């Protein structure tokens, strides 16, 4: 109840904290994979059962391994929700392409979120606002996946010098970040000069290889994405999900 996008991704006396509400389709593994692949960050989610029936929220990310879709609801809505309530995601965004930028792939992203972000075209390159730039060398759990249309992978924060160099101690849930030298076109690989954009979806972790998780939003194996530092580059601010930050 007390952790939402916009809150710190580090410093909690907890592990892999998922902000807001976590949802999963328990009918079958295949049904849940469909939920995870078809849901996109920025999608509208509607409670369709229980005391909160009719209330609306926003998809903010996906957590691999446990295969959860994460949804932000206002506090007064979460107070009315119970485990077992049904949530319907109005899935929209899979297949989105930027026809004028063929070297930039988009995934897991509602077109309305794309429109809301202050993205600037520079020739054949997109300038994208981010709070942090993270080196691919410290990315961990989630490597080896064969696709990036679901799940996430983690920023390892075990090296204090790297944390200080890249200013990673103030990462927030919901931050848009850039991962340099990372190509997410077909899974997640190291490629010098590539650039990927993601959103921080869950909190830090003390287990080796783990840390704040990142769901992919855009990627360019040819480096046609240019990150621009903007401390307000967080989904809570971009979509005005909260009035207290």
N, C-alpha and C positions, 0 to 999 in steps of 0.2 A: 504493500500500500504506500510505502514511503520512498520508493525509488522509481523515477521516471526519466525519460529522455531529457537531457539538459542537466542532469545530476552528474557528479564525478564518476568516472569509470575506475578509479583507483582509490585505495584507502579504506575500503569497507572491511569489517571483520566478517567476511563472507567470501564465497567462491563462486565464480561464474553467475553473478546475479543478473537476472533477466528483468529489465524494467517493465513496469506495467503488467499486462496480462499475457500469459503464455498459452497458446492454443495448439491442439493436436487432433487429427482425425484418427480415432481409435478403431474405426471399422476394419481397417486392414493396413498393412505396410504400404501397399500400392496407393490406397486412397490418401494416406498421409503424405506420400511423396508428391501426389498431384496438388495437394494443398500447398506444399512448400514450394514447388516449382511455379505454379500459376500465380500465387500471391506475389505482389510487388510492393516495394516500399512506397508509401504514400497512398495505397489503396484504402478505400473506406471499408470499415468492418462494422457490422450491425449485430447487436445482441438479439437473438430471435427466440429466446425462452427465459423463464425466470422473472424475478422482480425487476430486472433492468431491461426487459424486453423493449425494443425500439430505440434504445440508446446507441449512439454511434461513436466509433473510435477510428484510429489510423494505424495502419501497419507500419512498423518502424524497423523491422529487420527479421532475419532468420538465423537460427542457431543450429549448426550442424551437429551430428553425433546423436543428440537427443531429438533432433528434427522438429523443433518448435518454430512456429510463426509468432512473432512478438507484436503486440498491439497496445498502443497507448490509449487509455480512456481517462477522462477527467476523474478526480478523486471521488466526487459524489456518485459517479457511476460505479466505480470499483466497490464502494461501500455496499452497493445493492447486489453485487455479483457473488455467486457461489461456484465451487468446483462442480462441474457437470453442466453448467449453463452452456447453451449452444451459441456460437458466433459464426455469422456468415460473412465471408470476405468477398467483396465485389471485385474479383480478380480482373485486372486491366493493366496491360503493359508488356506482356511477353510478345516478342517479335518486333518491338520498337526499333526502328532504324533511323539514323540521321543521314538522309540521302546526300546532303552537301558535305558530309564528313565521312567518307567511306572507310577511313582508317581508324575510326572510333566505333567501338562496339558498346551498345547499351544493354544492360541486363538488370533484372530485379527492380525496375524503376517505373513507377506510374508517370505517364507523360505530363500529368498536372504538376507533379513535383519538379520535373525537369523544367517546366515553364516558370515555376516559382523561384528557382535558383538563379542568381545573377551570373549567368554564363555569358562570356563574351567571345565571339568569333574573331580570330586573328589569322587571316588567310585560310589555310587548310587545317588550322589548329584551333582547339577549344581551350579557352582560359576558364578554369573552374575554381571557385572559392573553397578553400579548405582551412581547417584550424592547424593542421600539422602535416609535415612531410616525413614519412617513415621509410627507412632503408629496407629493401627486400631481405637483406641479410639477417634481420632479427625476426622475420615472420616464421611462425612455427606450426602448431597443430592445425591441420586442414590441408597442408601440402600433400600432393599425391592424388587429390580428387580429380575425376575425369571430366567434371563440368562445374561451372560456377553459377548455375541458375537456382541453386539452393545452398543452404549452409553458410559457413563463414570460415575464416582462418585467423589465427591469433597473433597479436603483437607480443613478443617476449620482452619483458621489462626487467630482466635479471641483472643486466649490466648497468651499473650506476652511471658510468661515464657516458654511455649511449643515451640513457634517459635524460641526463643533463644537456648533452649536446643538441638533442632534438626536442627538448622541452616537453617530454612525454608525461611528466607527473601531473599535468593538469588536463589530461584527456577527459572528455565528457561522453557519456552515453548519448548517442545521436549526432556526434560530431562527424562532419564529412572530412575525410583525410585522404592524402595522396600517398601511394606506395611506389617509390621510384625503383626502376629496374625490375618491375614485376609485370608480366603479361598474363592476363586472365582469360584469353580468348578461348582456350580449350583446357580448362583446368588452370592450376596456378603454377607458373614456372618463373625461374629467374631468366631475364633477358635484358642485357645491358642496353640502356636507352629507352626501354619501355616505360609506360606510366599507367597506373591504375588508380581509380577513385573508389572509395568505399565508405560505408557508414559504420560507426562503432555501435555494436548491438548488445554486448554483455560486458560485465565487469572483469576485473583482474583475477588472477589465479596464481597459486604458489606451486602448482604441479609443473614439472619440467616440460618445456615446449609450449606451455599455455600462457594466456594473458588476455587482455581485452580483445574480443572477437570483432571481425570486420566482414560485413557482407558487401560483395562487389556491386558497383553501380555502373561504372564505365571502365573501359580498358583500351589501350592502344599499344600494340606491339611495336609500332613505328614511332612512338613518342609524340603523337599528335594531340596530346593533352598537356596543357601547361598549368600547374597549380598556382593559385594566388592566395597568399595568406590573408585570412579574414576571421577574426575571433568570433564573429557571429554566424559562422558557417555550421549551424546545427539545426537539425530538423525541427526541434522545438521552437526555434525562432523563425525559421523560414516558413513553416506552416502555422505559426502562432498557436501552438498546442498548449502553451502555458503563458500566463500573464505575470508570473512572479520571477522571471529571470531576464 
